[in-house]
Amino acid sequence: MKIPNSGINNIKPISELRSYNKLLDEVTPENPVILTKNGYGKYAIIDISEYEKYERTQIANELVQIVNHARKGNLHSLEDVKKEIMNR
């Protein structure tokens, strides 16, 4: 997939990993590094705080889906919900 201009200014070819210390110094919460392979976006290097924020967002989205499912009449016990969440 070609990388659209989404405000990410730090796009580098994967060969830049040869100088990974220099590359990692460029990564900040506001400035992820996108690595390309054959001219296409392949990997993103992001700050750990941004990754943790992403994980929390994913968990929150799953919880919203569970609540919406329950509101449609497909109710589950609290214990069943806890087991489902903990097994993911």
Buried (B, 14 or more C-beta within 10 A) or exposed (E): EEBEEEEBEBBBEEEBEEEEEEBEEEBEEEEBBBBBEEEEBBEBBBBEEBBEEEEEEEEEEEEEEBEEEEEEEEEEEEEEBEEEEEEE
